[in-house]
Amino acid sequence: MKIIECPRDAMQGIKDFIPTKEKVSFINSLLKVGFDTIDFGSFVSPKAIPQLSDTSHVLAGLDLNTKTKLLAIVANIRGAEDALAYKEVNYLGFPLSLSETFQQRNTKKSTSSAFDEVRFIQEKVLASNRRLVVYLSMGFGNPYGDPYEADYIHQFVGKLGSFGVDIISLADTVGMANPESIEQQLSKLISEFPEIEIGAHLHVTAQSASQKIKAMLDSGCKRIDGAIGGYGGCPMATDNLTGNLNTLDLIDQIGRENLGIDQESLELSKQISDEIFTKYF
């Protein structure tokens, strides 16, 4: 099981700027927990996401004496080139929407143009000996009225696979998924695309988390994103943010003894997370 901890997603919608020093302290604590990957920042326009305008400075302060890998989100070719300039970044994450409306809202480009960028970024990533993670947003439903059906999703995954993309995470950007759709969609993708690592990035309510975690695990999904405390959500999606899946709920449901988690570091990370997200809004 790979747990991808996402402080970037937890922090990006906060209006008050979190000082770089505090971000560094938080992410350094997360790096000691034993997560597979930390989604730590993004190389996007500071006008779009001002909270993450200090990503390069945060990176400079990280203690990377760990097996945990780093992932940074990019939204275009320029951002990818910026991210690839830092050898410490192992993965680039690219948001590709199943909704044309949300693709325009999130990255101000058409889905067709986004596919062209994915192909170009994938070539650069491979040449730099890194890996690309494509997040398929609106992966379990579409609140904007655009076409949505299982076959449409499978077309997207197949096309990405033809580019050589081998990590794809289905994202429930606004919390529309139910346990049945989660298990059905993930299990079908995992079965039909065995050469691709299929993951899930859910935004949930506290009340729905347990059943949705069970659905992911029952589907055979081995790559799950979360954020300690369940904070955050996509500021480009709706005015009322739906929080991330709480990593602590995921860990408890899987069983801490099965994950190789450093309990002391996890508790410290929870304390720092609580301090940050009650101080800044």
C-alpha positions in Angstrom: 0.0 0.0 0.0 1.3 3.4 -1.0 0.0 6.4 1.1 0.5 9.7 -0.6 0.4 12.5 2.0 -0.8 15.8 0.5 0.0 18.9 2.6 0.0 20.8 -0.7 -3.7 20.1 -1.2 -4.5 20.8 2.5 -2.8 24.2 2.3 -3.5 25.6 -1.1 -6.9 27.0 -0.4 -6.0 28.9 2.7 -6.1 32.6 2.2 -3.7 33.6 5.0 -0.2 33.0 3.9 1.5 30.3 5.9 5.1 31.3 6.5 7.7 29.2 4.6 9.4 28.3 7.9 6.2 26.7 9.2 5.6 24.8 6.0 9.1 23.5 6.1 8.7 22.3 9.7 5.4 20.6 8.9 6.7 18.8 5.8 10.0 17.8 7.5 7.9 16.1 10.2 5.9 14.3 7.5 9.1 13.1 5.8 9.9 11.1 9.0 6.6 9.3 9.2 7.2 6.7 6.5 4.8 7.7 3.8 5.6 6.6 0.3 5.3 10.1 -1.2 4.7 13.7 0.0 2.7 15.9 -2.4 4.6 18.9 -1.0 4.0 21.9 -3.4 3.3 23.1 -6.8 5.0 25.0 -9.6 2.0 27.0 -10.9 1.2 30.7 -11.3 1.5 32.5 -7.9 -1.6 34.5 -9.0 -3.6 31.3 -9.3 -2.3 29.7 -6.0 -0.5 32.3 -4.0 -0.3 30.0 -1.0 2.3 27.9 -2.8 4.4 30.6 -4.4 7.2 29.7 -2.1 7.5 26.1 -3.2 11.1 26.4 -4.3 12.0 27.9 -0.9 10.2 25.2 0.9 12.1 22.6 -1.1 15.4 24.2 -0.1 14.6 23.7 3.6 13.6 20.0 3.5 15.6 17.3 5.1 15.5 14.6 2.4 17.5 11.9 4.2 14.6 9.6 3.8 13.1 7.0 1.4 10.0 9.1 1.1 9.7 10.7 -2.4 8.5 14.2 -3.3 5.7 15.1 -5.7 5.0 18.5 -7.1 1.9 19.6 -9.0 2.3 21.4 -12.4 -0.4 22.7 -14.7 1.5 23.4 -17.9 4.8 22.9 -19.7 6.5 25.9 -18.1 5.6 24.5 -14.6 6.9 21.1 -15.5 10.2 22.6 -16.7 10.5 24.5 -13.4 9.9 21.4 -11.4 12.3 19.3 -13.4 15.1 21.8 -12.6 15.1 20.4 -9.1 16.5 16.9 -8.9 14.8 16.4 -5.5 11.4 16.2 -7.1 10.7 12.6 -8.0 7.2 12.9 -9.4 5.3 15.6 -11.3 1.5 15.6 -10.9 -0.7 16.9 -13.6 -4.4 17.6 -13.2 -6.4 16.5 -16.2 -10.1 16.9 -16.0 -12.8 14.6 -17.3 -14.9 17.7 -17.3 -14.3 20.3 -20.1 -15.8 23.0 -17.8 -13.5 22.2 -14.9 -10.4 21.9 -17.1 -11.1 25.5 -18.3 -11.7 26.6 -14.7 -8.7 24.9 -13.3 -6.0 25.5 -15.9 -7.7 27.8 -18.5 -7.3 25.4 -21.3 -9.4 22.8 -23.2 -9.1 19.1 -22.4 -7.7 18.5 -25.9 -4.9 21.1 -25.2 -4.3 19.5 -21.8 -3.8 16.1 -23.5 -1.2 17.7 -25.8 0.6 19.1 -22.8 0.5 15.7 -21.0 2.2 14.1 -24.0 4.9 16.7 -24.1 5.5 16.7 -20.3 5.7 12.9 -20.3 8.5 13.1 -22.8 10.4 15.6 -20.6 9.7 13.6 -17.5 11.0 10.3 -19.0 14.1 12.1 -20.4 14.8 13.4 -16.8 14.4 9.9 -15.3 11.3 11.0 -13.3 7.7 9.9 -13.4 4.4 11.6 -14.2 1.3 11.2 -12.2 -1.9 12.2 -13.9 -4.9 13.1 -11.7 -8.2 12.6 -13.5 -10.4 15.2 -11.7 -14.2 14.8 -11.6 -13.4 11.1 -11.7 -16.5 9.9 -9.9 -19.1 12.4 -11.2 -19.5 15.8 -12.9 -21.4 18.7 -11.2 -21.1 20.9 -14.3 -23.4 18.9 -16.6 -20.6 17.7 -18.9 -20.7 14.1 -20.3 -19.8 11.5 -17.7 -19.8 7.7 -17.9 -17.5 4.8 -17.2 -16.6 4.3 -20.9 -15.5 7.9 -21.1 -13.1 7.5 -18.2 -11.7 4.3 -19.7 -11.0 6.2 -23.0 -9.0 8.8 -21.0 -7.0 6.1 -19.2 -6.3 4.2 -22.4 -5.1 7.4 -24.2 -2.8 8.3 -21.3 -1.5 4.7 -21.3 -0.6 5.1 -25.0 1.7 8.0 -24.0 3.4 5.8 -21.5 1.8 7.3 -18.4 1.8 4.6 -15.8 0.4 6.2 -12.7 -3.1 7.6 -12.9 -5.1 8.7 -9.8 -8.9 9.0 -10.0 -9.8 12.2 -8.1 -13.2 12.9 -6.5 -12.7 16.6 -6.7 -15.9 17.8 -5.1 -16.9 14.7 -3.0 -19.6 13.2 -5.3 -18.4 9.6 -5.1 -20.3 7.0 -3.2 -18.9 3.6 -2.0 -20.5 1.7 -4.8 -19.1 3.9 -7.6 -15.6 4.0 -5.9 -15.3 0.2 -5.8 -16.8 -0.4 -9.2 -14.7 2.2 -11.0 -11.4 1.5 -9.4 -11.7 -2.3 -9.6 -12.6 -2.1 -13.3 -9.7 0.2 -14.1 -7.3 -1.9 -12.0 -8.4 -5.1 -13.9 -8.4 -3.6 -17.4 -5.1 -1.7 -17.1 -2.7 -3.9 -15.1 0.3 -2.0 -16.5 -0.9 1.2 -14.9 -0.8 2.0 -11.2 -4.3 3.2 -10.4 -4.7 5.4 -7.4 -7.5 7.4 -5.7 -7.6 10.9 -4.4 -10.9 11.5 -2.5 -12.4 14.6 -1.0 -14.9 13.4 1.7 -16.9 14.4 4.7 -16.0 12.9 8.1 -19.3 10.9 8.0 -18.6 9.3 4.7 -14.9 8.5 5.1 -15.0 5.0 6.6 -17.3 3.5 3.9 -15.3 5.1 1.1 -12.0 3.9 2.5 -13.5 0.4 2.7 -14.6 0.7 -0.9 -11.1 1.7 -2.1 -9.5 -1.2 -0.2 -12.1 -3.7 -1.5 -11.4 -2.5 -5.0 -7.8 -3.6 -4.7 -6.5 0.0 -4.9 -2.9 0.2 -3.5 -2.3 3.9 -4.0 -4.4 6.3 -1.8 -4.0 10.0 -1.2 -4.8 11.8 2.1 -4.1 14.7 4.3 -3.6 14.6 8.1 -6.7 16.1 9.7 -8.7 16.0 6.5 -8.0 19.6 5.7 -8.1 21.3 2.3 -9.9 20.9 -1.0 -9.6 22.3 -4.4 -10.2 26.1 -4.5 -10.9 25.9 -8.2 -13.8 23.6 -7.8 -16.5 25.0 -5.6 -16.9 27.8 -3.1 -17.5 25.3 -0.3 -14.4 23.1 0.0 -14.9 19.4 0.6 -11.9 18.3 2.8 -9.4 15.7 1.8 -9.6 12.2 3.1 -8.1 12.2 6.6 -4.9 10.1 6.5 -5.3 9.2 10.1 -8.6 7.5 9.3 -7.0 5.6 6.4 -4.1 4.5 8.6 -6.4 3.3 11.4 -8.6 1.4 9.0 -5.7 -0.4 7.3 -3.9 -1.0 10.7 -0.9 0.9 11.8 1.1 -2.2 12.3 0.7 -3.1 8.6 2.2 0.2 7.3 5.6 0.7 8.9 4.5 4.0 10.2 6.7 5.9 12.8 4.1 6.6 15.5 6.0 9.3 17.2 6.6 11.2 13.9 3.0 10.8 13.0 1.8 12.3 16.3 4.2 15.2 15.9 2.9 15.8 12.3 -0.7 15.8 13.6 0.2 18.4 16.3 1.9 20.7 13.7 -1.0 20.2 11.3 -3.6 21.2 14.0 -1.5 24.2 14.9 -1.3 25.4 11.3 -4.9 24.9 10.3 -6.3 26.5 13.4 -4.0 29.5 13.1 -4.4 30.3 9.4 -7.7 30.5 7.5 
